[in-house]
Structure formats: C-alpha cells, structure tokens
Amino acid sequence: MYWIFRAVLKIVYKLLFCFEVRGAENIPAEGGVIIAANHLSHLDPPLIGVSIKRRAVFMAKSSLFHVPVIGWFVRRLSIPVDRDTARPSTIKEAVRQLKEGRVLVMFPEGTRNRDGDVGGGKRGVAMVAALSHAKVVPALIEGTERALPAGGGFLRPTRVRVTFGRPIEYSGAETSKGFQQRITGEIMDKIRELKQEPTMRSSKL
C-alpha cells in the first residue's frame, strides 16, 4: 500500500509542481537516518516521501491523526507528536524506529513557517539524534509555501524543490539542555546553508 500510494503521489507532484530533487544520493542506503527539514506547507511530508527511495516514518502532530481521510494515512506512517511537550514515550518510539534501521522524517520548527524562511528548531531533533546516534541529513524544501500556503484551501501549480545535504555524523553523549539547543541550532544552520551551497561537504557535529 505504501509504495502504491507513493507512486501515485509522485505522479501528482510531477504533474502539478514539476518537483525537483537534489542530493538524494546523500541519504544513506541503509541504517537509521533522521531527515531534518524546514516546514512550509502540508505538502512537505509527502514531498519528502516521494523524494527518497527508502520508506519513511514521519513525526506528525497528534491532531492530524483524527482528520478524516488524511488521518488514515497519518496513523499508518507517523509517530504522534505533542508540539508543546516532548513526551518521553514519543522520543522513545522515535529512537526505537531509528535503531531498527528506519528513516525518520522530522520538522524541527514544529509548525509551518508562513514567510518561507527557515526558522528556529525545537530540541526534540537533538534529543532523538543523541539517544539514537543516527546520522542527520538536513533537507531544504522550497516552493511549497506557494503551492499550498498555510491557511490556503487550493493547490497552485508552481515549482517545488527539495535539497538534501550531506549526513551530519553525531557521536556525542552529552544530554544537557544547552547542548541540545546548540546541536539543534547547528542542524537548522545546515538547512539554511543549502540555499547558498550547490554542493555540501561532509560535516560532523
């Protein structure tokens, strides 16, 4: 079902948005991987899903699990997240998925950025990275804020693009709040840099 759904979505995205993918080769072919992306639109999670060859698990706000039709798919592909509180059970499940070798998609900003920029991130991404020791692949999404703006009800044909940077290797053991904030800030900086650098060199936090 997942791959059929993905194939249909890929055709839709190609027809409506002529979507472009850059740096997909930066996503490791196996092992647990966190894809940390900016968030502009409800179109972003499916865009990431059709842009990578591996099956992905998504961190999604809990309210989406109860939306008619959409909720059916969300419940099967996502881990519910309380945007106001990083619940231990949520972090534990995310870490478990990564240690079992899956791709986990996270949007560290926690909500859609209405101005199309890359905002600040929440510490959850650093907590999950620290506990799982999974590589973090920064991803920059562009154009979806025009295709389906926050609050908008209609799709607008326009070009969209997702760019994946080189994996960030994280091997630290520190878990303090200040350390997590710094790591989160560095991850968000890597996402911003994808706007300016056509190719990314390997980096390590």
C-alpha positions in Angstrom: 0.0 0.0 0.0 2.8 2.4 0.9 4.6 2.0 -2.4 1.4 2.3 -4.4 0.4 5.5 -2.5 3.9 6.9 -3.0 3.9 6.1 -6.8 0.5 7.9 -7.2 1.7 10.9 -5.2 4.9 11.1 -7.2 2.9 11.4 -10.4 0.7 14.1 -8.9 3.7 16.1 -7.7 5.4 15.8 -11.1 2.3 17.0 -13.0 1.3 19.8 -10.6 4.7 21.0 -9.3 7.4 19.7 -11.7 9.2 18.9 -8.4 13.0 18.7 -8.4 15.2 16.6 -6.0 18.8 17.5 -5.3 21.3 15.5 -3.3 19.2 12.3 -2.9 22.4 10.4 -3.0 23.3 11.9 0.4 20.7 9.7 2.1 22.4 6.5 3.3 21.1 3.4 1.7 20.7 1.6 5.0 20.7 2.1 8.7 18.8 4.6 10.9 18.7 8.1 9.4 17.0 11.3 10.6 15.9 13.7 7.8 15.6 17.1 9.4 13.7 19.5 7.1 12.2 23.0 7.2 8.4 23.2 7.1 6.4 25.4 4.8 3.2 23.6 3.9 1.1 20.5 4.4 2.6 19.3 1.1 6.1 18.9 2.8 5.8 15.4 4.3 4.5 13.8 1.1 7.2 15.7 -0.8 9.9 14.1 1.3 8.3 10.7 1.0 8.3 10.8 -2.9 11.8 12.2 -3.0 13.6 9.3 -1.3 14.0 5.7 -2.3 13.6 4.3 1.3 10.3 4.0 3.2 10.0 6.8 5.7 8.3 7.2 9.1 7.1 10.7 10.0 6.9 12.7 13.2 3.4 14.3 12.9 1.3 16.5 15.2 -1.2 14.4 17.0 -4.3 16.4 15.8 -3.7 15.1 12.2 -4.4 11.6 13.4 -8.1 12.5 13.7 -8.6 14.3 10.4 -11.0 12.4 8.1 -9.2 10.5 5.2 -5.8 12.1 5.9 -5.8 10.6 9.4 -6.0 7.1 7.9 -2.7 7.6 6.2 -1.1 9.6 9.0 -1.8 6.8 11.5 0.0 4.3 9.4 3.0 6.3 8.5 3.6 8.5 11.6 4.5 8.9 15.2 2.2 11.3 17.0 3.8 14.4 18.5 2.6 16.9 21.0 4.1 20.2 19.7 4.2 21.8 23.1 5.8 19.0 25.0 8.5 16.4 24.0 6.9 13.4 25.7 9.3 10.6 26.7 7.1 8.0 25.0 7.4 9.9 21.7 11.2 10.2 21.9 11.5 6.5 22.9 9.4 5.4 19.9 11.4 7.6 17.5 14.7 6.2 18.8 13.4 2.6 18.5 12.5 3.2 14.9 15.9 4.5 14.2 17.7 1.7 15.9 15.7 -0.7 13.8 17.2 1.0 10.8 14.4 3.2 9.5 14.3 6.6 8.0 12.7 9.2 10.4 11.5 12.5 9.0 11.4 15.4 11.4 10.4 19.0 11.0 12.3 20.7 13.9 10.5 24.0 13.6 7.4 22.2 14.9 5.0 24.1 12.7 4.8 25.7 9.2 6.8 28.8 8.6 4.5 31.3 6.9 7.2 33.6 5.5 9.0 30.9 3.5 12.2 31.2 5.6 13.9 28.7 7.8 13.1 29.4 11.5 14.4 28.1 14.8 14.2 24.5 15.8 12.9 22.7 18.9 15.3 20.4 20.9 13.4 17.2 20.0 15.6 16.6 16.9 18.8 16.8 19.0 17.3 14.6 21.8 16.5 11.9 19.2 19.9 12.2 17.5 21.7 12.0 20.8 19.9 8.9 22.0 19.9 7.0 18.7 23.3 8.1 17.4 21.7 8.2 13.9 23.1 10.3 11.1 21.1 13.5 10.5 20.5 14.6 6.8 19.5 18.2 6.5 16.8 18.9 3.9 15.7 22.3 2.4 12.2 22.5 1.0 11.4 25.4 -1.4 8.2 26.4 -3.1 5.6 24.5 -1.2 4.5 27.7 0.6 3.4 29.0 -2.8 1.8 25.7 -3.9 -0.3 25.4 -0.7 0.1 28.3 1.7 -0.7 27.9 5.4 -4.4 28.6 5.6 -4.9 28.1 1.9 -7.5 25.7 0.6 -6.4 25.3 -3.1 -3.4 23.9 -4.8 -1.5 26.3 -7.0 0.7 24.8 -9.8 4.3 26.0 -9.2 7.8 24.6 -9.0 8.9 23.0 -5.8 12.2 21.6 -4.8 13.9 19.6 -2.0 17.6 19.6 -1.5 19.3 17.0 0.8 22.7 17.9 2.3 25.5 15.5 3.4 24.8 13.5 6.5 25.9 15.0 9.8 27.6 12.4 12.0 26.7 12.8 15.6 28.6 10.8 18.3 28.3 13.0 21.4 27.0 11.6 24.7 26.1 14.9 26.4 22.4 15.4 27.0 22.1 18.8 28.8 19.5 21.3 27.6 22.2 23.8 26.5 24.0 21.2 24.4 20.7 20.1 22.8 19.9 23.7 21.9 23.3 24.2 20.3 23.0 21.0 18.3 19.5 21.9 17.1 20.8 25.4 16.1 23.6 23.8 14.1 21.2 21.5 12.3 19.0 24.4 11.4 22.1 26.3 10.1 22.9 23.3 7.9 19.4 23.5 6.4 19.8 27.3 5.7 23.2 26.7 4.0 21.5 24.5 1.4 20.0 27.7 -0.1 23.5 29.0 -0.8 25.7 26.0 -1.5 25.1 23.8 -4.6 27.2 21.0 -3.1 27.8 20.2 0.5 30.9 18.9 2.1 30.8 16.2 4.8 30.4 17.7 8.3 30.4 16.4 11.8 28.8 17.8 14.9 
